[in-house]
Amino acid sequence: MSEHTTSAATRPSSRKRYKRIAYGLLGASILALWIGIAVDRFVLGVALYWAGGLGMGLVQRFSPVELYDERDGTISRKASQTTMNVFAYVFVLGTPGGLALQESGLVTLPGEFYGATWTLFGVFVVFGASHLYYKQRT
C-alpha cells in the first residue's frame, strides 16, 4: 500500500471527523445568528452565519475524503421524494380547498396563504426544471 492511500479502516473515522467539523460550523453559525438577533446585532449575526456556511462549504469541498457515500445519496433521494410528495398534496389539495372555503364565506384567508401558495408553486417549477435538465443530461 502506498503512503498516499489511506486504509479502509481509517476512512470512515476521517469521514466522520470532517462531517462533524462541517456540521459543527453550521450549528455554530446558526447559534451566532440567534445570538446576534437576541443582542440586537443582526448584521453581525448574519455575517457570522454566512462565515459559518462558507466554512462548511469549504470543508465539504476541500476535505481529503468523500464525506457522502451511496447510502447517504439513497437516504437523501428518499427524503427528497417524501418531502416533495407531502408538499404536492398540500399544494394540490390545500390551495383549491382554501380558495373554495373563502368563496363560500366560511373563512377569510390571510395574505400569507397566497405567499405560501406562490412559494410552493415556485418549488415545483424549480423541481420540474431541474428534473428535465438532468433527464436530458443522462
Secondary structure, 3 states (H helix, E strand, C coil): CCCCCCCCCCHHHHHHHHHHHHHHHHHHHHHHHHHHHHCCCHHHHHHHHHHHHHHHHHHHHHCCCCCCCHHHHHHHHHHHHHHHHHHHHHHHHHHHHHHHHHHCCCCCCCHHHHHHHHHHHHHHHHHHHHHHHHHHHC
